Amino acid sequence: MSSFTQSLKLVLAPPHPAGRPFLVGGAVVAVAGLLLPFVAARVVGVLALLFVGFCFYFFRNPERVAPLLPGAVVAPADGRIVSVMEVIPPLELGLGAEPRWRVAIFLSVLDVHVNRMPVAAEVTRIAYHKGQFVNACLDKASEKNERNALALRLADGRTMAVVQIAGFIARRILCQATEGAFFALGERFGLIRFGSRTDLYLPLGVEPIVRVGQTTIGGETVLARL
C-alpha cells in the first residue's frame, strides 16, 4: 500500500462514537443555516459546516495492527514524546513510591485521540483526579492537570499504568475501561477531546527504547520491551 493511500485511509477513517453528537449537531445547524434566506444564517451555516469537517477529522478512529513482537509495550496514543524520565507513579493508583520510567506523549488537535492499551493486561484500579488545564507539553501537567489514571496488571503479576491527561484545550476525558476488565494489546479504551497528553509508567526494571522528540502511532509504536 502506497504512503498516499495510507494517509487517505487515515484521514477518511470513520469517527469514534464519542464524536457523533458533535457531527450530528453541527450538521443540523449547517443545513438549517444554509437553507435560511439570511446572510447571517448562511454565515453560521458555513461555520457549522467547517466545524463538522474538523470534528470528522478530530474523531478519526482508524484500525491499528499491534506488532507481533514478544513482550512489546506499544504507545497508548498518537503524538510526540515530550518526556522520558524516572518518576513516582500517581499515588492514587497504589503502585508504590519507587520511581519507574515514564514516557509522556503529547497529542495536538491534529493527532488521533483514541487511547489504546499498551499491553495485554487487567485493569486493577481507575482513579480520576480533578485538576487544572495547563499546557499538556509542560512536565508539571502530569501532576497539576485533570487526569484519569489506570493501574494495569500483567499476566506475570508485574504492574504498570497509563494516564489520560487533559490539556489546555481538552476539557473531557472519556474512558470505557472498568476495574477488573481485561484488555488485549492495542485495544481501544478511551479518548480525550481536543488536545491532551497520555503518560505511560513502565513496570519496575523495564527501560524505554524511545527518546524525546519521536512521534508515536497508538497501538503500533513500540516504546519498550518487557
Secondary structure, DSSP 4 states (H G I P E B T S, - for coil): --HHHHHHHHHTPPBPGGGHHHHHHHHHHHHHHHHSS-HHHHHHHHHHHHHHHHHHHHTB---------TTEEE-SSSEEEEEEEEEPPPGGG---SS-EEEEEEEE-TTS--EEE-SSSEEEEEEEEE--B---TTSTTHHHHB-EEEEEEE-TTS-EEEEEEEE-SS---EEE---TT-EE-TT-EEEEESSSEEEEEEPPTT--BS--TT-EE-TTTSEEEE-
